[in-house]
Amino acid sequence: MSDLADSISVVIVTPAGTRDEYNVTHLRAPGVEGDFGVLPGHLPFMTILRVGAFYLDSDQGRQVWATSGGFVEVLGDRITILAETAEMSDRIDLDRAESARERALGRLSEGTADLDIARARLALARSLNRIKVAHEVQDG
C-alpha cells in the first residue's frame, strides 16, 4: 500500500448531487487543450474538461470514468472535478448509451437548424464516449 504522501485526494462532484472521493497516485483527464496528468505534489492549476474519459490510478488498480465536460481544480493535496456528468465505466448502461447514439444519429440526418445540429453532435459525442469507456473496461 502506498504512503498517503504518495497519493492525492480526488473529489468528483456533479450537478445531480453525486459526490465520490478517492485517494489516487495519478489522474489523467481530457482537457480542452489536450489530455493532462496529475501526480501528488503537482503545482496548482484549474482547467476546463472536454467530453472524454478520465483515469484514476491507485494501489487498487485503475478506474475509468466517462465525462461530458466540466472543470478540474488541482490544489496541493486535492483535485476537485466539477463535472457535468461523470460515470464510472462499470456503471454505464450500455443499452441506454447505444439508444442515445441512435437518437443523435437520427437527429443529425433530419436536423435543419444549426442549433439542432450542434445539439445532436454533442449528444452523439457524449454517447460515443460512454460506449467507448464501457467497452474499454470490458475489453481489458
ABEGO torsion letter per residue (X at the ends): XBBAAABBBBBBBBAAGBBBBBBBABBBBBBAAEBBBBBBGBBBBBBBBBBEBBBBBBAAEBBBBBBAEEBBBBBAABBBBBBABBBBAAABBAAAAAAAAAAAAAAAAABABAAAAAAAAAAAAAAAAAAAAAAAAAAX
